[in-house]
Amino acid sequence: MEKLIVAFAVALVVTLLFGPLVIPVLQRLKFGQNIRQDGPSRHLKKAGTPTMGGLVFLAGVLVSSLLLARDYIDGMLVLGTAVGFGIIGLLDDYLKVVLKRPLGLRAREKLSGQLVLAAALAFLAMFTAGRGTGLMVPYSGLFVDGGISLDLGFGLFIFLAILVVVGTANAVNLTDGLDGLAAGVSLACALAFSLIAAVVDKTGVAVVMAALAGGCFGFLYYNRHPARVFMGDTGSLALGGALGAAAVLTRSELFLIVIGGIYVLETLSVIIQVFSFQLTGRRVFRMSPLHHHFELGNWSENRVVVTFWAASVMFAALGLAGLYRLF
């Protein structure tokens, strides 16, 4: 537990110190965010706010993890996945903001990179980190002492691991639409997975997740409303990749559905909206992802964000309760 606290603190301090160095550079280079014209009108005033701010907290996570988790292969796999997904996000941000390509990387380019990284993680988790192909079933300890663990087999495990990592990365990306929203939600999720990793004796994963939580907490100083910087795809894809990798390495992929409940709801809102409009021509939500639905219902941005933070804490606690009697 002491190592986790130190990891959190180091990432927090480095992130806070790195912000004043990076944000002015992003401003001078005019790496400003483009705002959707079809989004809530109040967001138009955010145009030009520096993006690619994920570099700020990634610096904190990197320093903390390399200091405290470099001897743990599981932790380095999580860190490597975060960095890899962050690089994809950085390329996407660069194309959108600097080269003025509206959609950034093409969908197939972005997805291909994510699939390669997720597949590499799955194979390395099995063959270098001793991950195996088992899967913990949350809440099964309520019915069977010691809980239930499913053996997925090689093929199904690889498929699930890729689905979890890629799905989580893109779900966090969808969630990143309001000041401080993705950072605050990810803070709660990272703390939960740090505890899960500690329980299942994956010290490296626990340390990196604690560092990720510290980085998110520090980033909120700059990203809370009114945001001085946005994390961009650089940050959101890195966060999602890291959380997905942590779930894979701790055999807690099913826990992620509960702990990341906000991500699930945000993603489902987009899927439901698209299918409903294509099939019936009608929209279920005022706008998707879900946070925009509440905004257009006259909720203030702060009210939406704080409500989602609180819900994320509850989802995290509910997910941790799934560990009951599993060990």
C-alpha positions as CSV (number, residue, x, y, z in Angstrom):
1,M,0.0,0.0,0.0
2,E,2.9,2.4,0.7
3,K,4.2,1.9,-2.8
4,L,0.8,2.6,-4.3
5,I,0.6,5.9,-2.3
6,V,4.1,6.9,-3.4
7,A,3.2,6.1,-7.1
8,F,0.1,8.2,-6.8
9,A,2.0,11.1,-5.2
10,V,4.9,11.0,-7.7
11,A,2.6,11.0,-10.7
12,L,0.5,13.8,-9.2
13,V,3.5,16.1,-8.5
14,V,5.1,15.5,-11.9
15,T,1.9,16.2,-13.7
16,L,1.4,19.4,-11.7
17,L,4.9,20.5,-12.5
18,F,4.8,19.5,-16.2
19,G,1.6,21.4,-16.9
20,P,3.1,24.9,-16.9
21,L,5.8,23.6,-19.2
22,V,3.6,21.9,-21.8
23,I,0.5,24.1,-21.9
24,P,2.2,27.3,-23.0
25,V,4.0,25.4,-25.7
26,L,0.7,24.0,-27.0
27,Q,-0.7,27.5,-27.0
28,R,2.3,29.0,-28.9
29,L,2.0,26.3,-31.5
30,K,-1.7,27.0,-31.8
31,F,-2.6,23.4,-31.1
32,G,-6.2,24.4,-30.4
33,Q,-9.3,22.2,-30.2
34,N,-11.8,22.3,-33.0
35,I,-15.4,22.3,-31.7
36,R,-18.3,20.4,-33.3
37,Q,-20.7,22.9,-34.9
38,D,-23.6,20.5,-34.2
39,G,-22.8,20.3,-30.5
40,P,-24.1,22.4,-27.6
41,S,-23.7,26.1,-28.4
42,R,-22.0,26.8,-25.1
43,H,-19.1,24.7,-26.3
44,L,-18.2,27.1,-29.1
45,K,-16.4,29.4,-26.8
46,K,-13.9,26.6,-26.1
47,A,-12.6,26.7,-29.6
48,G,-8.8,27.2,-29.6
49,T,-8.3,25.7,-26.1
50,P,-5.0,23.7,-26.3
51,T,-5.4,20.0,-26.9
52,M,-3.0,17.1,-26.7
53,G,-2.9,17.7,-23.0
54,G,-2.7,14.0,-22.4
55,L,1.0,14.5,-22.6
56,V,0.9,16.3,-19.3
57,F,-0.4,13.4,-17.2
58,L,1.3,10.7,-19.3
59,A,4.6,12.3,-18.2
60,G,3.6,11.8,-14.6
61,V,2.5,8.2,-15.2
62,L,5.8,7.4,-17.1
63,V,8.1,8.9,-14.4
64,S,6.2,7.2,-11.5
65,S,5.9,3.8,-13.2
66,L,9.5,3.7,-14.4
67,L,10.7,4.6,-10.9
68,L,8.5,2.1,-9.0
69,A,7.3,-0.6,-11.4
70,R,10.1,-1.1,-13.9
71,D,10.9,-4.5,-12.4
72,Y,7.4,-5.9,-12.9
73,I,6.6,-7.2,-16.4
74,D,2.9,-6.9,-15.8
75,G,3.2,-3.2,-14.9
76,M,5.4,-2.5,-18.0
77,L,2.8,-4.2,-20.2
78,V,0.2,-1.8,-18.9
79,L,2.5,1.1,-19.3
80,G,3.5,0.1,-22.8
81,T,-0.1,-0.3,-23.8
82,A,-0.9,3.2,-22.5
83,V,2.0,4.7,-24.4
84,G,1.2,2.9,-27.6
85,F,-2.5,4.0,-27.6
86,G,-1.3,7.5,-26.6
87,I,0.9,7.6,-29.7
88,I,-2.0,6.6,-31.9
89,G,-4.0,9.4,-30.2
90,L,-1.2,11.9,-30.7
91,L,-1.0,11.2,-34.4
92,D,-4.8,11.6,-34.6
93,D,-4.7,14.9,-32.8
94,Y,-1.8,16.1,-34.9
95,L,-3.6,15.4,-38.1
96,K,-6.8,17.1,-36.9
97,V,-5.3,20.1,-35.2
98,V,-2.0,20.8,-37.1
99,L,-2.7,19.5,-40.6
100,K,-6.4,20.4,-40.4
101,R,-7.6,17.0,-41.5
102,P,-11.1,17.1,-39.9
103,L,-11.4,13.4,-39.0
104,G,-7.7,12.8,-38.2
105,L,-6.6,9.3,-38.8
106,R,-8.9,7.3,-41.0
107,A,-11.0,4.9,-39.0
108,R,-9.3,1.8,-40.5
109,E,-5.9,3.3,-39.7
110,K,-6.8,4.0,-36.1
111,L,-8.5,0.7,-35.6
112,S,-5.7,-1.3,-37.2
113,G,-3.1,0.2,-34.8
114,Q,-5.3,-0.4,-31.8
115,L,-5.9,-4.0,-32.8
116,V,-2.2,-4.7,-33.3
117,L,-1.4,-3.2,-29.9
118,A,-4.2,-5.1,-28.1
119,A,-3.2,-8.4,-29.8
120,A,0.4,-7.9,-28.7
121,L,-0.7,-7.2,-25.2
122,A,-2.8,-10.4,-25.1
123,F,0.0,-12.6,-26.4
124,L,2.6,-11.0,-24.1
125,A,0.3,-11.3,-21.1
126,M,0.0,-15.1,-21.7
127,F,3.6,-15.9,-22.7
128,T,5.7,-13.4,-20.6
129,A,3.4,-12.4,-17.7
130,G,1.9,-15.8,-16.9
131,R,-1.7,-14.5,-17.5
132,G,-3.2,-17.8,-18.5
133,T,-6.7,-18.0,-20.0
134,G,-8.8,-17.8,-16.8
135,L,-11.4,-15.2,-16.1
136,M,-12.8,-14.2,-12.7
137,V,-16.5,-14.0,-12.4
138,P,-17.6,-11.1,-10.2
139,Y,-20.0,-11.7,-7.4
140,S,-19.7,-15.5,-7.8
141,G,-18.2,-15.6,-4.3
142,L,-21.8,-14.9,-3.1
143,F,-22.8,-18.4,-4.3
144,V,-19.6,-20.5,-4.3
145,D,-16.8,-20.1,-1.7
146,G,-13.7,-19.0,-3.6
147,G,-15.8,-17.9,-6.5
148,I,-15.9,-19.1,-10.1
149,S,-13.1,-18.8,-12.6
150,L,-13.8,-19.7,-16.3
151,D,-11.1,-21.1,-18.5
152,L,-11.7,-19.3,-21.9
153,G,-9.1,-21.2,-23.9
154,F,-6.5,-19.6,-26.1
155,G,-8.7,-18.3,-29.0
156,L,-11.5,-16.9,-26.9
157,F,-9.1,-15.2,-24.5
158,I,-7.3,-13.5,-27.3
159,F,-10.6,-12.3,-28.7
160,L,-11.9,-11.0,-25.4
161,A,-8.6,-9.3,-24.5
162,I,-8.6,-7.4,-27.8
163,L,-12.3,-6.5,-27.5
164,V,-11.7,-5.2,-23.9
165,V,-8.7,-3.1,-24.6
166,V,-9.9,-1.6,-27.9
167,G,-13.4,-1.2,-26.6
168,T,-12.3,0.6,-23.4
169,A,-10.0,2.9,-25.3
170,N,-12.8,4.1,-27.6
171,A,-15.3,4.3,-24.8
172,V,-13.0,6.6,-22.8
173,N,-12.6,8.7,-26.0
174,L,-16.4,9.0,-26.3
175,T,-16.6,10.1,-22.6
176,D,-14.1,12.9,-23.1
177,G,-16.5,15.6,-24.0
178,L,-16.7,17.9,-21.0
179,D,-14.2,19.7,-18.9
180,G,-12.8,17.2,-16.4
181,L,-15.2,14.4,-17.2
182,A,-12.9,11.7,-18.6
183,A,-10.1,12.5,-16.1
184,G,-12.4,12.3,-13.1
185,V,-14.2,9.2,-14.2
186,S,-10.9,7.5,-15.0
187,L,-9.4,8.5,-11.6
188,A,-12.1,6.4,-9.9
189,C,-11.7,3.5,-12.3
190,A,-7.9,3.5,-11.9
191,L,-8.1,3.5,-8.1
192,A,-10.5,0.5,-8.3
193,F,-8.2,-1.5,-10.6
194,S,-5.2,-0.6,-8.4
195,L,-6.9,-2.2,-5.5
196,I,-8.0,-5.2,-7.6
197,A,-4.4,-5.7,-8.8
198,A,-3.1,-5.5,-5.3
199,V,-5.6,-8.2,-4.2
200,V,-4.6,-10.6,-7.0
201,D,-0.9,-9.9,-6.3
202,K,-0.2,-8.0,-9.6
203,T,2.0,-5.4,-7.9
204,G,3.2,-3.9,-11.2
205,V,-0.3,-3.3,-12.4
206,A,-1.3,-1.9,-9.0
207,V,1.5,0.6,-9.1
208,V,0.8,1.8,-12.7
209,M,-2.9,2.1,-11.9
210,A,-2.1,4.2,-8.8
211,A,0.2,6.3,-11.0
212,L,-2.6,6.7,-13.5
213,A,-4.9,7.9,-10.8
214,G,-2.4,10.4,-9.6
215,G,-1.8,11.7,-13.1
216,C,-5.6,12.1,-13.6
217,F,-5.9,13.9,-10.3
218,G,-3.1,16.3,-11.2
219,F,-4.5,16.9,-14.7
220,L,-7.8,17.9,-13.2
221,Y,-6.1,21.1,-11.9
222,Y,-5.7,22.2,-15.5
223,N,-8.7,20.4,-17.1
224,R,-11.5,21.2,-14.7
225,H,-14.1,23.8,-15.8
226,P,-13.2,26.1,-17.4
227,A,-10.5,23.9,-18.9
228,R,-7.1,25.4,-19.7
229,V,-6.2,22.3,-21.7
230,F,-7.9,19.3,-23.1
231,M,-6.4,15.8,-23.0
232,G,-7.3,15.1,-26.7
233,D,-7.2,11.6,-28.2
234,T,-3.6,11.5,-26.9
235,G,-4.9,11.2,-23.3
236,S,-8.3,9.5,-23.8
237,L,-6.9,6.6,-25.8
238,A,-4.0,6.2,-23.4
239,L,-6.3,6.1,-20.4
240,G,-8.6,3.5,-22.0
241,G,-5.7,1.4,-23.3
242,A,-4.2,1.3,-19.8
243,L,-7.5,0.4,-18.0
244,G,-8.3,-2.3,-20.5
245,A,-4.7,-3.7,-20.2
246,A,-5.1,-3.7,-16.4
247,A,-8.3,-5.6,-16.6
248,V,-6.8,-8.2,-18.9
249,L,-3.7,-8.7,-16.7
250,T,-5.7,-9.1,-13.5
251,R,-8.2,-11.5,-15.1
252,S,-11.0,-9.0,-14.2
253,E,-12.3,-8.1,-17.6
254,L,-15.9,-8.6,-16.4
255,F,-15.3,-6.3,-13.5
256,L,-14.5,-3.5,-16.0
257,I,-18.1,-3.6,-17.2
258,V,-19.3,-2.5,-13.7
259,I,-16.4,-0.3,-12.7
260,G,-16.4,1.5,-16.0
261,G,-20.2,1.8,-15.9
262,I,-20.0,5.4,-17.1
263,Y,-18.0,4.3,-20.2
264,V,-20.6,1.6,-20.9
265,L,-23.5,4.1,-20.7
266,E,-21.8,6.6,-22.9
267,T,-21.0,4.0,-25.5
268,L,-24.5,2.5,-25.4
269,S,-26.1,5.9,-25.8
270,V,-24.2,6.4,-29.1
271,I,-25.1,2.9,-30.3
272,I,-28.8,3.3,-29.4
273,Q,-28.9,6.7,-31.0
274,V,-27.4,5.5,-34.3
275,F,-29.6,2.4,-34.6
276,S,-32.7,4.3,-33.6
277,F,-32.1,7.0,-36.2
278,Q,-31.3,4.6,-39.0
279,L,-34.2,2.3,-38.3
280,T,-36.9,4.8,-37.3
281,G,-35.6,8.3,-38.2
282,R,-36.0,9.3,-34.6
283,R,-33.5,10.0,-31.8
284,V,-33.8,8.5,-28.4
285,F,-31.5,11.1,-26.8
286,R,-31.4,14.8,-27.4
287,M,-27.8,14.2,-28.4
288,S,-25.2,11.5,-27.8
289,P,-22.9,10.7,-26.1
290,L,-25.0,10.7,-23.0
291,H,-23.4,13.7,-21.3
292,H,-24.6,15.9,-24.1
293,H,-28.2,14.7,-23.5
294,F,-28.1,16.1,-20.0
295,E,-26.5,19.3,-21.2
296,L,-29.3,19.9,-23.7
297,G,-31.7,19.3,-20.9
298,N,-30.4,22.5,-19.3
299,W,-28.0,21.0,-16.9
300,S,-24.9,23.1,-16.4
301,E,-21.6,21.5,-17.5
302,N,-20.4,21.3,-13.9
303,R,-23.6,19.6,-12.8
304,V,-23.2,16.9,-15.5
305,V,-19.5,16.3,-14.7
306,V,-20.0,16.1,-10.9
307,T,-23.0,13.8,-11.3
308,F,-21.0,11.5,-13.6
309,W,-18.0,11.6,-11.2
310,A,-20.3,10.6,-8.3
311,A,-21.8,7.8,-10.4
312,S,-18.3,6.6,-11.4
313,V,-17.3,6.3,-7.7
314,M,-20.5,4.3,-7.0
315,F,-19.8,2.0,-10.0
316,A,-16.2,1.5,-8.8
317,A,-17.4,0.6,-5.3
318,L,-20.0,-1.8,-6.8
319,G,-17.4,-3.4,-8.9
320,L,-15.0,-3.9,-6.0
321,A,-17.8,-5.6,-4.1
322,G,-17.7,-8.2,-6.8
323,L,-14.4,-9.5,-5.1
324,Y,-16.4,-10.7,-2.1
325,R,-15.2,-14.2,-1.1
326,L,-13.3,-14.7,-4.3
327,F,-10.0,-15.2,-2.3
